[in-house]
Amino acid sequence: MSARQRHRRNVGGFSLIEIAIVLVIVGLMIGGLVTPLTVQLEQRKVTETQQALDEAKEALTGYALRYGYLPCPAISSMNGLEDRRGTRCNGEKRVGFLPWASLGLRQGDSWNNLFRYSVTPAFSDSEQQFNLGTPRDISIATRNGGALLQATAQNDIPAMIMSHGKNGFGATSVQGQRQAVLAGKNVDERNNASNAATFISRAASSAQQSGGEFDDIVVWLSPNILFNRMVAAQRLPR
């Protein structure tokens, strides 16, 4: 083998090694970008869902201003009209899916799951419409590193709306498919998926935290804001 041939072979070998090194570097760079991008996309979904929940609160207030009472839960996962029979919710139903069609809202959250909705029965009664003295029966709790604490006054909320978050435990999809809540340590999510009047709102956490894995997003209709808006619109007396 001549010196020129050995030189060409060495150059070719070095070129392959260099290409391999470049591919490894590019792979590491792409891998380093994927995780932040995924986090950004999930944060965007959280933000969009929070905005949708805030819009739902406004829509509930607008519904009360228009009709003098709050809507019943939806008829079903596929029918977003409120499930009302006569002046009250059908079968005295007070918890279910947000009646998106009656409110003119999007059907579900950013993970394509329906919003859960609970309403104090006295506030959805269209015959004896609520007033400043009508009692509420929904409570919101939270956690401060351990035990449950009240996030609102006891039995003081007219209505609650929530998203089951990214993990979707206990949620029903917009296609009507129910996802079970895992029988693990996600105590707070199990509560939110099954309780009708007491809900937990707190920061997202892993399974190691008190209350277990949690990513539910919970909002509620403040009676003070609702009453203030209705008094201003002369739907309630001062």
C-alpha positions as CSV (number, residue, x, y, z in Angstrom):
1,M,0.0,0.0,0.0
2,S,1.4,3.3,-1.0
3,A,1.7,6.4,1.3
4,R,-1.0,8.2,-0.7
5,Q,-3.4,5.2,-0.2
6,R,-2.7,5.1,3.5
7,H,-3.3,8.8,3.7
8,R,-6.7,8.5,1.9
9,R,-7.7,5.6,4.2
10,N,-6.8,7.6,7.3
11,V,-8.7,10.7,6.1
12,G,-11.7,8.5,5.3
13,G,-11.6,6.9,8.8
14,F,-11.3,10.2,10.5
15,S,-14.3,11.6,8.5
16,L,-16.5,8.8,9.7
17,I,-15.5,9.3,13.3
18,E,-16.1,13.0,13.0
19,I,-19.6,12.4,11.5
20,A,-20.4,10.0,14.4
21,I,-19.3,12.6,16.9
22,V,-21.4,15.2,15.2
23,L,-24.4,12.9,15.3
24,V,-23.9,12.2,19.0
25,I,-23.7,15.9,19.7
26,V,-26.8,16.7,17.7
27,G,-28.6,13.9,19.4
28,L,-27.7,15.3,22.8
29,M,-28.8,18.8,21.8
30,I,-32.1,17.5,20.5
31,G,-32.6,15.5,23.6
32,G,-31.9,18.5,25.7
33,L,-34.5,20.6,23.8
34,V,-37.3,18.0,23.9
35,T,-37.8,18.1,27.6
36,P,-38.1,21.9,27.9
37,L,-40.4,22.0,24.9
38,T,-42.7,19.3,26.4
39,V,-42.8,21.2,29.6
40,Q,-43.7,24.4,27.7
41,L,-46.5,22.6,25.8
42,E,-48.0,21.2,29.0
43,Q,-47.8,24.6,30.8
44,R,-49.6,26.1,27.8
45,K,-52.4,23.5,28.2
46,V,-52.7,24.3,31.9
47,T,-52.9,28.1,31.1
48,E,-55.5,27.5,28.4
49,T,-57.6,25.3,30.7
50,Q,-57.4,27.9,33.5
51,Q,-58.6,30.5,31.0
52,A,-61.5,28.2,30.0
53,L,-62.5,27.7,33.6
54,D,-62.4,31.5,34.2
55,E,-64.7,31.9,31.1
56,A,-67.0,29.3,32.6
57,K,-67.3,31.3,35.8
58,E,-68.2,34.4,33.8
59,A,-70.7,32.4,31.8
60,L,-72.3,31.1,35.0
61,T,-72.6,34.7,36.3
62,G,-74.0,35.8,33.0
63,Y,-76.5,33.0,33.0
64,A,-77.6,34.0,36.5
65,L,-78.0,37.6,35.4
66,R,-80.1,36.5,32.5
67,Y,-82.4,34.0,34.2
68,G,-82.1,34.6,37.9
69,Y,-80.7,31.1,38.7
70,L,-77.8,28.9,37.9
71,P,-78.0,26.0,35.3
72,C,-78.2,22.3,36.2
73,P,-75.4,19.9,35.2
74,A,-75.4,18.6,31.6
75,I,-77.8,15.9,30.5
76,S,-74.9,13.6,29.6
77,S,-71.3,13.5,28.4
78,M,-72.7,13.8,24.8
79,N,-75.4,16.3,25.4
80,G,-74.3,19.6,26.9
81,L,-77.7,21.1,27.6
82,E,-78.7,21.5,31.2
83,D,-80.6,18.6,32.6
84,R,-83.7,20.4,33.9
85,R,-87.2,19.0,34.5
86,G,-89.7,21.7,35.4
87,T,-88.2,24.2,37.8
88,R,-85.5,21.9,39.2
89,C,-82.6,19.7,38.1
90,N,-83.8,16.3,36.8
91,G,-83.7,13.8,39.6
92,E,-82.4,16.5,42.0
93,K,-79.0,16.1,40.2
94,R,-76.5,18.7,41.5
95,V,-73.2,17.4,40.3
96,G,-72.1,16.2,36.8
97,F,-70.7,17.8,33.7
98,L,-70.6,21.5,33.0
99,P,-73.6,22.3,30.7
100,W,-71.3,23.7,27.9
101,A,-74.0,23.9,25.3
102,S,-76.4,25.9,27.5
103,L,-73.6,28.2,28.5
104,G,-72.1,28.6,24.9
105,L,-68.7,27.3,26.0
106,R,-66.1,24.9,24.7
107,Q,-66.9,21.3,25.5
108,G,-63.8,20.3,27.5
109,D,-60.3,21.1,28.7
110,S,-57.0,21.1,26.9
111,W,-56.7,17.3,27.5
112,N,-60.1,16.7,25.8
113,N,-61.9,15.9,29.1
114,L,-65.2,17.3,30.2
115,F,-65.4,19.9,33.0
116,R,-66.9,18.7,36.3
117,Y,-69.6,20.9,37.8
118,S,-71.4,21.1,41.1
119,V,-74.2,23.6,41.9
120,T,-76.0,24.3,45.2
121,P,-79.6,23.0,44.6
122,A,-81.2,26.2,45.9
123,F,-79.3,28.2,43.3
124,S,-80.5,26.1,40.4
125,D,-84.2,26.3,41.4
126,S,-85.9,28.4,38.8
127,E,-89.2,28.7,40.8
128,Q,-87.8,30.1,44.1
129,Q,-84.9,32.0,42.7
130,F,-82.0,32.6,45.0
131,N,-81.4,35.9,46.9
132,L,-78.8,37.3,49.2
133,G,-80.0,35.1,52.1
134,T,-80.1,31.8,50.1
135,P,-77.8,29.3,51.9
136,R,-75.0,27.7,49.9
137,D,-73.6,24.2,50.6
138,I,-70.3,23.8,48.7
139,S,-66.9,24.0,50.5
140,I,-63.4,24.3,49.0
141,A,-60.4,22.9,51.0
142,T,-56.7,23.1,50.4
143,R,-53.5,21.8,52.0
144,N,-50.6,23.7,53.6
145,G,-48.0,21.0,53.6
146,G,-50.2,18.4,55.4
147,A,-53.7,18.6,56.8
148,L,-56.7,19.9,55.0
149,L,-57.6,23.5,55.6
150,Q,-60.6,25.6,54.5
151,A,-59.9,27.6,51.3
152,T,-63.3,29.2,51.6
153,A,-65.9,29.7,54.3
154,Q,-67.7,26.4,55.2
155,N,-70.7,25.8,53.0
156,D,-70.4,29.2,51.2
157,I,-70.0,28.5,47.5
158,P,-72.9,28.5,45.0
159,A,-71.1,26.5,42.3
160,M,-67.8,24.8,41.5
161,I,-66.1,23.9,38.2
162,M,-63.0,21.8,37.7
163,S,-60.7,20.1,35.2
164,H,-59.2,16.7,36.1
165,G,-55.9,17.9,34.7
166,K,-53.3,16.1,32.6
167,N,-53.6,12.7,34.3
168,G,-57.4,12.8,33.9
169,F,-58.0,10.6,36.9
170,G,-61.8,10.3,37.3
171,A,-62.5,12.3,34.1
172,T,-64.8,11.6,31.2
173,S,-63.5,12.4,27.8
174,V,-65.4,14.5,25.2
175,Q,-66.1,11.1,23.5
176,G,-67.8,9.9,26.6
177,Q,-65.1,7.5,27.9
178,R,-64.5,7.4,31.7
179,Q,-61.0,7.1,33.1
180,A,-60.9,5.4,36.5
181,V,-59.1,7.0,39.5
182,L,-56.1,4.8,40.5
183,A,-56.4,3.2,43.9
184,G,-53.1,4.7,45.0
185,K,-52.3,7.6,47.2
186,N,-54.1,10.2,45.2
187,V,-56.6,10.8,47.9
188,D,-57.5,14.4,46.9
189,E,-58.2,13.5,43.3
190,R,-60.4,10.6,44.4
191,N,-62.4,13.0,46.5
192,N,-62.8,15.5,43.7
193,A,-64.0,12.8,41.4
194,S,-66.7,11.5,43.7
195,N,-67.7,14.2,46.2
196,A,-70.7,16.5,45.5
197,A,-70.2,19.4,47.9
198,T,-66.6,19.4,49.2
199,F,-63.7,19.9,46.8
200,I,-59.9,20.3,47.1
201,S,-57.9,22.9,45.3
202,R,-54.1,23.0,45.7
203,A,-50.9,23.0,43.9
204,A,-50.0,20.1,41.6
205,S,-47.8,17.5,43.3
206,S,-46.3,14.0,43.0
207,A,-47.6,10.9,44.8
208,Q,-45.2,11.5,47.7
209,Q,-46.9,14.7,48.8
210,S,-49.8,14.8,51.3
211,G,-53.0,14.0,49.5
212,G,-51.0,12.2,46.8
213,E,-50.6,12.9,43.1
214,F,-52.6,15.9,42.1
215,D,-53.1,18.1,39.1
216,D,-56.8,19.0,39.2
217,I,-57.6,22.6,38.5
218,V,-60.5,23.8,40.6
219,V,-62.3,27.2,40.5
220,W,-65.5,28.4,42.1
221,L,-68.1,31.0,41.9
222,S,-67.7,33.6,44.7
223,P,-71.1,34.5,46.3
224,N,-69.8,38.0,46.9
225,I,-68.9,38.6,43.3
226,L,-72.1,37.0,42.1
227,F,-74.3,39.0,44.4
228,N,-72.5,42.2,43.6
229,R,-72.9,41.7,39.9
230,M,-76.6,40.9,40.3
231,V,-77.3,43.8,42.6
232,A,-75.5,46.1,40.1
233,A,-77.7,44.8,37.4
234,Q,-80.8,45.2,39.6
235,R,-81.5,41.5,39.5
236,L,-81.3,41.5,43.4
237,P,-82.3,44.2,45.9
238,R,-79.6,46.2,47.6
